[in-house]
Amino acid sequence: MAAILRGEIYWADLDPVRGREQAGLRPVLVLSNDLFNRRSGTVIAMAITSQPQPAGFPLTLALPPGCLPRESWVKISQVRTISVERIGKRAGEVDQEDLAQIVSGLQELIS
């Protein structure tokens, strides 16, 4: 598999899950830095959904048009460390400005 880079979006199999975790095959946004991704065998990622989200920032953030084929939202509160074995095909990427806003939303949730 090619290098998995921060800010890229990949399809990932998130099953099995518990409770209200995001499940199934869905896109995820990679948050962890490139060195961690290369060496750990895991990535830290946020789930993405195509279902309209009533909660706004900092719980979710709409991805810019064209980022994915469908209108989609990053679920900032749905952060997971997943094995690279769960990672499938690359689906897109976000720019550094959007990534910074997503990280800012996460910091707001955990501060």
Summary of the structure (lengths in Angstrom):
residues: 111
radius of gyration: 12.9
end to end distance: 35.2
largest distance: 37.2
contacts: 317
relative contact order: 0.26
helix: 23%
strand: 37%
